[in-house]
Amino acid sequence: MRSIYMLAGLLMTALGIVGAFLPLLPTTPFLLVAVWCFSRSSPRLEQWLLNHRTLGPPLRNWQREGAIAARAKVVAVSLIAVSYGFFWYRTQPSPLLAVVVGLILSGSVLFILTRPLPK
């Protein structure tokens, strides 16, 4: 099992790093999963991620407090709004599909906005 967790952690880390450069691929959720996988397979890699100069602070904030930084909230909510606008414009969805997607995205926005700010 340790090898599976290690491979999954490496894959999630790679996806998280790619997500830093691709606008529609998230970074932090993949890195949170990577930290979880590394906690079960490689404490050294877990500490490397948590202590990384760029990647570490949001991961530590989430682990300690379940917190999301204000800038990250603004970026996330803005990208969700832009994504919904793009979805609406490109697909011209039926009213039912537009409402379903809108509700799902609204739930995501609500979750993000209700997380505390880091101390």
GUMAR-670920 format. One record per residue (C-alpha): x, y, z; residue in one letter; residue number from 1. Coordinates in nm, 4 decimals, decimal comma. Layout:
% GUMAR-670920
+----------+----------+----------+------+------+
|       c1 |       c2 |       c3 | resn | resi |
+----------+----------+----------+------+------+
|        X |        Y |        Z |    A |  NUM |
...
+----------+----------+----------+------+------+
This chain:
% GUMAR-670920
+----------+----------+----------+------+------+
|       c1 |       c2 |       c3 | resn | resi |
+----------+----------+----------+------+------+
|   0,0000 |   0,0000 |   0,0000 |    M |    1 |
|   0,2871 |   0,2352 |   0,0744 |    R |    2 |
|   0,3997 |   0,2219 |  -0,2904 |    S |    3 |
|   0,0472 |   0,3014 |  -0,4111 |    I |    4 |
|   0,0265 |   0,6019 |  -0,1786 |    Y |    5 |
|   0,3714 |   0,7148 |  -0,2955 |    M |    6 |
|   0,2741 |   0,6917 |  -0,6641 |    L |    7 |
|  -0,0572 |   0,8668 |  -0,5992 |    A |    8 |
|   0,1240 |   1,1417 |  -0,4072 |    G |    9 |
|   0,3719 |   1,1939 |  -0,6885 |    L |   10 |
|   0,0910 |   1,2036 |  -0,9466 |    L |   11 |
|  -0,1101 |   1,4521 |  -0,7387 |    M |   12 |
|   0,1988 |   1,6691 |  -0,6902 |    T |   13 |
|   0,2612 |   1,6709 |  -1,0660 |    A |   14 |
|  -0,1026 |   1,7607 |  -1,1362 |    L |   15 |
|  -0,0904 |   2,0345 |  -0,8733 |    G |   16 |
|   0,2223 |   2,1875 |  -1,0244 |    I |   17 |
|   0,0731 |   2,1710 |  -1,3752 |    V |   18 |
|  -0,2415 |   2,3331 |  -1,2313 |    G |   19 |
|  -0,0345 |   2,6323 |  -1,1250 |    A |   20 |
|   0,0191 |   2,7090 |  -1,4937 |    F |   21 |
|  -0,3124 |   2,5986 |  -1,6458 |    L |   22 |
|  -0,6077 |   2,8207 |  -1,5546 |    P |   23 |
|  -0,8769 |   2,5507 |  -1,5406 |    L |   24 |
|  -0,6803 |   2,2944 |  -1,3402 |    L |   25 |
|  -0,6769 |   2,3575 |  -0,9643 |    P |   26 |
|  -0,3527 |   2,3443 |  -0,7707 |    T |   27 |
|  -0,4288 |   2,3260 |  -0,4005 |    T |   28 |
|  -0,6779 |   2,0339 |  -0,3986 |    P |   29 |
|  -0,4270 |   1,8118 |  -0,5780 |    F |   30 |
|  -0,1535 |   1,9163 |  -0,3377 |    L |   31 |
|  -0,3777 |   1,8504 |  -0,0365 |    L |   32 |
|  -0,4321 |   1,4966 |  -0,1625 |    V |   33 |
|  -0,0575 |   1,4657 |  -0,2259 |    A |   34 |
|   0,0197 |   1,5669 |   0,1348 |    V |   35 |
|  -0,2334 |   1,3113 |   0,2576 |    W |   36 |
|  -0,0786 |   1,0376 |   0,0401 |    C |   37 |
|   0,2739 |   1,1291 |   0,1476 |    F |   38 |
|   0,1681 |   1,1227 |   0,5148 |    S |   39 |
|   0,1035 |   0,7519 |   0,4591 |    R |   40 |
|   0,4064 |   0,6764 |   0,2440 |    S |   41 |
|   0,6883 |   0,9300 |   0,2786 |    S |   42 |
|   0,7100 |   1,1698 |   0,5730 |    P |   43 |
|   1,0117 |   1,3283 |   0,4009 |    R |   44 |
|   0,8074 |   1,4246 |   0,0920 |    L |   45 |
|   0,5179 |   1,5358 |   0,3128 |    E |   46 |
|   0,7514 |   1,7740 |   0,4972 |    Q |   47 |
|   0,9036 |   1,8905 |   0,1685 |    W |   48 |
|   0,5585 |   1,9942 |   0,0416 |    L |   49 |
|   0,4532 |   2,1524 |   0,3707 |    L |   50 |
|   0,7795 |   2,3480 |   0,3973 |    N |   51 |
|   0,7988 |   2,4488 |   0,0311 |    H |   52 |
|   0,8377 |   2,8251 |  -0,0043 |    R |   53 |
|   0,5518 |   2,8651 |  -0,2544 |    T |   54 |
|   0,3349 |   2,5553 |  -0,2180 |    L |   55 |
|   0,3587 |   2,5151 |   0,1578 |    G |   56 |
|   0,1696 |   2,8116 |   0,3064 |    P |   57 |
|  -0,1776 |   2,7299 |   0,1665 |    P |   58 |
|  -0,1309 |   2,3646 |   0,2610 |    L |   59 |
|  -0,0277 |   2,4496 |   0,6160 |    R |   60 |
|  -0,3147 |   2,6991 |   0,6488 |    N |   61 |
|  -0,5616 |   2,4320 |   0,5448 |    W |   62 |
|  -0,4121 |   2,1654 |   0,7735 |    Q |   63 |
|  -0,3964 |   2,3949 |   1,0771 |    R |   64 |
|  -0,7193 |   2,5913 |   1,0470 |    E |   65 |
|  -0,9117 |   2,4835 |   0,7384 |    G |   66 |
|  -0,8322 |   2,8368 |   0,6223 |    A |   67 |
|  -0,8125 |   2,9899 |   0,2750 |    I |   68 |
|  -0,6259 |   3,3176 |   0,2148 |    A |   69 |
|  -0,8304 |   3,6186 |   0,1004 |    A |   70 |
|  -0,6419 |   3,6468 |  -0,2294 |    R |   71 |
|  -0,7029 |   3,2788 |  -0,3046 |    A |   72 |
|  -1,0736 |   3,3256 |  -0,2305 |    K |   73 |
|  -1,0966 |   3,6203 |  -0,4687 |    V |   74 |
|  -0,9132 |   3,4326 |  -0,7441 |    V |   75 |
|  -1,1207 |   3,1155 |  -0,6959 |    A |   76 |
|  -1,4572 |   3,2912 |  -0,6922 |    V |   77 |
|  -1,3591 |   3,5066 |  -0,9913 |    S |   78 |
|  -1,2512 |   3,2036 |  -1,1920 |    L |   79 |
|  -1,5718 |   3,0217 |  -1,1033 |    I |   80 |
|  -1,7769 |   3,3197 |  -1,2242 |    A |   81 |
|  -1,5761 |   3,3485 |  -1,5459 |    V |   82 |
|  -1,6050 |   2,9722 |  -1,6018 |    S |   83 |
|  -1,9823 |   2,9865 |  -1,5618 |    Y |   84 |
|  -2,0016 |   3,2772 |  -1,8042 |    G |   85 |
|  -1,7890 |   3,0874 |  -2,0542 |    F |   86 |
|  -2,0053 |   2,7773 |  -2,0053 |    F |   87 |
|  -2,3215 |   2,9812 |  -2,0624 |    W |   88 |
|  -2,1811 |   3,1580 |  -2,3699 |    Y |   89 |
|  -2,0257 |   2,8527 |  -2,5402 |    R |   90 |
|  -2,2897 |   2,5878 |  -2,4740 |    T |   91 |
|  -2,6121 |   2,7892 |  -2,4516 |    Q |   92 |
|  -2,7446 |   2,5343 |  -2,2020 |    P |   93 |
|  -3,1040 |   2,4434 |  -2,1423 |    S |   94 |
|  -3,2557 |   2,6256 |  -1,8440 |    P |   95 |
|  -3,2421 |   2,3069 |  -1,6350 |    L |   96 |
|  -2,8733 |   2,2457 |  -1,7088 |    L |   97 |
|  -2,7912 |   2,6127 |  -1,6448 |    A |   98 |
|  -2,9615 |   2,5951 |  -1,3041 |    V |   99 |
|  -2,7964 |   2,2636 |  -1,2090 |    V |  100 |
|  -2,4481 |   2,3859 |  -1,3024 |    V |  101 |
|  -2,5195 |   2,7197 |  -1,1333 |    G |  102 |
|  -2,6236 |   2,5455 |  -0,8116 |    L |  103 |
|  -2,3142 |   2,3256 |  -0,8100 |    I |  104 |
|  -2,0854 |   2,6228 |  -0,8667 |    L |  105 |
|  -2,2760 |   2,8295 |  -0,6095 |    S |  106 |
|  -2,2194 |   2,5517 |  -0,3571 |    G |  107 |
|  -1,8476 |   2,5651 |  -0,4322 |    S |  108 |
|  -1,8432 |   2,9432 |  -0,3908 |    V |  109 |
|  -2,0338 |   2,9175 |  -0,0637 |    L |  110 |
|  -1,7856 |   2,6601 |   0,0679 |    F |  111 |
|  -1,4883 |   2,8792 |  -0,0276 |    I |  112 |
|  -1,6362 |   3,1964 |   0,1201 |    L |  113 |
|  -1,7285 |   3,0323 |   0,4502 |    T |  114 |
|  -1,3750 |   2,9064 |   0,5220 |    R |  115 |
|  -1,1888 |   3,1207 |   0,7721 |    P |  116 |
|  -0,8960 |   3,3448 |   0,6828 |    L |  117 |
|  -0,5537 |   3,2309 |   0,8049 |    P |  118 |
|  -0,4364 |   3,3767 |   1,1369 |    K |  119 |
+----------+----------+----------+------+------+
